[in-house]
Amino acid sequence: MLLPSPAGVLDPDTHCFTLFFDFNVVPVVLLVVSCAFRAHSFVEKTVMRSRILAVVAVFVSLLSGCGYNSFQTGDEAIKSAWSEVLNQYQRRADLVPNLVSTVQGYASHEKDVLTQVTQARAQVGGIQATPELINNPEAFAKFQQAQAGLSSALSRLLVVAENYPNLKADAAFRDLQAQLEGTENRITVARNRYIKAVESYNVSVRSFPNNLTAMVFGYEVKPNFSVENEKAISVAPKVDFSAPSKK
């Protein structure tokens, strides 16, 4: 229901102020009030949007300056390096069956060594090398231990092979030894690349103010390769069957 707008006039006889209402003014008044309300609401929304955009801009700027982008770059570098590590370890594991088969043809009575190599390879194959493995220190340690076990078993196998001149002269065996040596070199390069990528990432996670961003988004340091003798990862094992047998 529309309410009239009040107006008034002074009665000269009674000197009283009499009120009356002008119904024609009501729509205009309501229109003015409505427009004012809408204008106020529009201004409030505009101010709110501006504030939100400003907050977002500041937040993005803080993320960029506090290591968020560095974490993304470092994480991708680690994933790439890890893929190469897995690729080279798989390449070595693929050589084992043919290597064992060839050695067995000349040294079938070396069952203990052959069995150790086969079991070590099976242990390596039993570990699921998923991308999540590099974020799990315990799983990463098991992976490294399994690979070290295979390295040790292969070393013992090659030492045994030194005692069999006919085996060393076998063309298939010499081809396998060349592939194994090349793979060991590639493993060394891949490991070193991964180690450097993880070191750079971990330093970024621990450094201020990046560590604040890391805590907010849940970024943690990643496990890395470790060896008792650091030279073991910088110098690949050399497999040489050209030396004359001592036997």
Buried (B, 14 or more C-beta within 10 A) or exposed (E): EEEEBEEEEEEEEEEEEEEEEEEEEBEEEEEEEEEEEEEEEEEEEEEEEEEEEEEEEEEEEEBEEBBBEBBEBBBEBBEEBBBBBBEBBEBBBEBBEBBBEBBBBBBEEBEEBBEBBBEBBEBBBEBEBEEEBBBBBEBBEBBBEBBBBBBEBBEBBBEBBBBBBEBBEBEEBBEBBEBBBBBBBBBBBBBBBBBBBBEBBBEBBEEEEBBEBBEEEEBEBBBBBEEEEEEBBEEBBEBEBEEEEEE
